[in-house]
Amino acid sequence: MNAQGAAPLQSKNTQAVALPRSTSIISPIVDFLSVGGLSMVVLIPLLLSGVEDLQSIVSLGIVVWFQIIINYAHFMASYRIVYRDRQMILKHKAATIWVPLIMLAALVFAIIEVDYGSRVLMTAFFAIGSGYLAWHYTGQAWGMMVSFAHLQGTRFDRTEYWLIRGGLRILLAWHVVWFLRYWTSVETYGPVASLNLYAGVAYDAVTYGTVLAFLLGAVGLMRMRLRSGQGPPFRAVVAWAAIFVWYAAVARWGLAGLFLVQFAHALQYLEFPARVELNRAIRRPGGHPVSHMVIYGAAVLTATFLVTLFVPGPTKSVAATLLGFGPTSVAPILVSYFISVHHFFTDGVIWKLRMPEVQEDLFSHARPIAATVPVPPLWWEKRFWRRG
């Protein structure tokens, strides 16, 4: 979830926003756990314990499979939003049609190129994927903060926006240089491996900069309290603090830590598309929200299972690399990057929180019922539940 350009959140229906019925996405405890509370409860004790090798206390295979199930579920939930109807597909043609076609062509050429002994396109895939992942993580953290501030009836002003997002941008830079340092340390392709020394210097510099990132964010949160007379929403603070804990885990445990962080990131995301689906079901005249959500959950889980079954082993390839055994082909990891980068791109266009229709889908449960915009019934609801 990415709140691009979402500094102050505003709505055309200011009266409805002023009379919220709920300050949660699902519930206070579910919000807290999913937005970062659960990951901090697990990761902070592990970090303080001084454990250097996660495999000494947890099975990497179990972590990998839990991660891929939750990760692909959050991909499928995102695709449900962007591909839910023809109007949505055509509205975001770049994300739904053109970008995947261009990426598919690049993936095929990258595989062919590797067979001929060159790895320029594969290198570009990895570099773009890493940069976009960093943008995605930090953008989602900000999106969480803006969403919970909106539900509480407050917002971050422009100065607080730049302070907090400035800190998150430093974390984005840290993520990128961490990846470059790791990648250049294990890569045997000469042009990439030769950058390892420079990547190490950049990593050390940006690591010190993360202290500044924390201070900038803390000042922004304190300023919000002094300006508004009330503290920032607790769950917004949790989302902000969680990403620092996540990157501390990556710094300590490397790629194994990133598996845990991706699990936490996907879990953080899932309740938001679920709330969109539920709000649209509630707003649909004559709809059956409970039955609809059962079907929705089953469809997401089925799609997750099928992708996990038929995508050619991306997680196994990554795990093999982590354990020191190279994958037999670059195709699996490139397919994995294809899905991830496409997800990042679609997320960036469907979660623009400044857009009234996005606010309507995500926050209509927090407004008077009369102020919500009805959603047309689905074809199967008209066929089976509205007969007669």
SULMOKA-V178802 format. One record per helix or strand. SS is the DSSP state (h for helix, s for strand). FROM is the first residue (numbers start at 1). TO is the last residue. If there is no record, write none. Layout:
{{SS;FROM;TO} {SS;FROM;TO}}
This chain:
{{h;14;17} {h;28;49} {h;54;56} {h;60;82} {h;86;91} {h;93;115} {h;120;152} {h;158;186} {h;190;193} {h;196;228} {h;234;253} {h;255;283} {s;284;284} {h;289;310} {h;314;322} {h;331;350} {h;356;366} {h;369;371} {s;375;375} {h;379;384}}
